[in-house]
Amino acid sequence: MKRFLLTLSFALAALLPAAADEGMWLPSLIAGRIDDMRAKGFRLTAEAIYSINQASMKDAVVLFDGGCTGEIVSAEGLLLTNHHCGYDAIQRHSSVEHDYLTHGFWARSRSEELPNEGLNVRILVRMEEVTERLAAGETAEAIIRAAEAEGPGLHASIEQMYYGNQQFLFLYEQFDDVRLVGAPPSSIGKFGGDTDNWIWPRHTGDFSVFRIYASPDNRPAAYSPENVPYRPKRHFAISTEGVREGDFTMIYGFPGNTQEYILSDAVRYIARRSDPTKIAIRDGRLAIIAEAQASDPALRICYAARHASIANAWKKWQGEVLGLERRKVCEEREAYEARFAAWAASQPAYRDLLPQMKAEYARILTPYFAREILRETVGTLPGRYTEAERGEAVFAKREACERALFRYALEQYDRHCPEGYRLPAFLDGVAEAGSVEAYADRLFEAAWSGTDTMRLHTLSKDAARMQRHIAWLLGTTALRNPVSKRLNTLYTTYIRALRKWDGERAFYPDANLTLRVAYGTVAGYEYADGEYHTPHTTIDGIIAKDNPAIYDYDIPQALRDLHASKDYGRWAAEIDGRRTVPVCFLATNHTTGGNSGSPILNGRGELVGINFDRTWRSTMSDIRFDPAICRNIAVDIRYVLLVIDRIGGAGYLLDEMTLTSSARRR
């Protein structure tokens, strides 16, 4: 009964009003939010969002490639996601002769759609709470096995919510034949590059197009020429009428990781120790790679995905630190804890909770930091270069860059790794070679030639041993956040205590790459005193930034010609008295990594945009969502359709989409 009442209390917490548009809500429990959603402009029912009895929106949302979101937009399995989510696939199909990164790619028929080995999408079949079943003695393995036995292609997992206070089964159908249909040139899909990343105003057409294929009986199947386009239970209609400031927006996707309830100790560690050190380390790695890319077109392609991957978190961490410090989140969290402690002093069950949590942070933060440094330095080095790589023409051109990366990684490891956590193989190797640089050269030459792999093997074994040692110290292998087994147990109690004490707070579970609903409105914000950022950008802003001398700003000539002629056709809009095309917009939806590619829906459940980013200071929303400044960034679906139609010349794809342009209803 006690466990039932606890579960009920968390369900009831969803009925409380959230602060502004904060929250990432479980779709199976969205009925608890539907009144608030309807008050803000939603026009459908909870059953339309999530149902296991009939087709619903959840059937049109996919987990793309294990870390992004995508949305199905046709009855023939056509899928939209971000350009940066499809970037690896686009790069693998690119070469100097067929540079799809620079020039884009558009299949002219189904036979030209390109298969992608290892790329899959998952569609949620259902989610269900299993807290009581586990408490009754049923094992997680048994629950997962029974769910996966329901049919072919099913994959299940059990995920914790509220630090284990509730547990849910998620059952997915996985499709392994996903083909590339179209991608804009990088100067559209990645317009502005690292300079504009996490920044507003934004003018990036961050989208790519794929198609899900299935067996002839519409079941998941490995790639085969016999496969046919997947016939989904549901696909999103697309609104071509656009959005205005104040309009309702809903995001449906797979947010990856938030830490809404962590103590000030963890906030301080992130903002003042972890993020600044990792930023500094990545500064150097990016500089080395950028120099190589500038030296040769082949190297630019070769390193494109790696550079983008390193730079994305690098710039995100900078914005996170900026937001946390400017909004004094550490101090705010300390004040909250002081109020909780005053209440807990008269509660025997919770009186010692905060001191115990803070003592555990003091014990674990240095070994956790050592693990982060290991991953950012030694962990970035390849064990060896493969024969396939050595056979590539570009491989010989990479040597100087790869050697420099080896040297830099080990120098940074030597500089930042705390005493007591340095790898014995590293210490012995440096002593034998005479310097860190000489040891790095020995390791690089072994990896490059594919010979003398013992040195690399010894370092790799030591790194794995250190990882295990740190995991043992922390009591857990779940090390995404600075946590330990003991701390997780304490947080379980802490969340219960907060729920009892802070009765006006609407509690939602931290993101963990499970399907969530977030909602809000189209909105600008005050970036600085006297500086208001409006929530829309247009094609005119692209032209203002256009610069043929800079790769990331050198837009296709076809886009320049289109702007000059103003021949936008049905994609034109009147904005501030100008005939133009909307490109991106801001909204107040609570998002994080994993929401990349998520559908942005209007009050009628129609697709109006594709989520791809947050504003710079919004990146702190992984820890603290501030409705005054936290904004997600979406590419306007009308710009996506314009590029497909007028730049890609793939207007035939629009024929299979459901486009609506009904009169506006607020």
ABEGO torsion letter per residue (X at the ends): XAAAAAAAAAAAAAABBBBEABEBBBAAAAAAAAAAAAAAGBABBAAAABBAABBBAAAABBBBGGABBBBBABAAGBBBBBAAAAAAAAAAABBAABBAAAAEBBBABAAABBBBBGBBBBBBABBBBAAAAAAAGBBAAAAAAAAAAAEBGBBBBBBBBGGGABBBBBBBBBBABBBBABBBBAAAAABGEAAABGBOBBABBBBBBBBBBBBAAGBBBBBBAABBBBBBABBBBBBAAEBBBGBBBBBBBBBABBBAABBAAAAAAAAAAAAAAAAAAAAAAAAAAAAAAAABAAAAAAAAAAAAAAAAAAAAAAAAAAAAAAAGAAAAAAAAAAAAAAAAAABAAAAAAAAAAAAAAAAAAAAAAAAAAAAABAAABBABBBAAAAABAAAAAAAAAAAAAAAAAAAAAAAABBBGABBAAAAAAAAAAGBAAAAAAAAAAAAAAGBGAAAAAAAAAAAAAAAAAAAAAAGBABAABBBBAAAAAAAAAAAAAAAAABAABBBBBBBAGBBBBBBBBBBBBBABBGBBBBABBBAAAAAAABBAABAAABBBAAAAAAAAAGBAEAABBBBGGBBBBBABBBBABBBBBGABGBBBBBAAGBBABBBABBBAAAAAAAABBBAAABBBBBBBAAAAAAAAAAAAGAAAAAAABBBBABBBBX
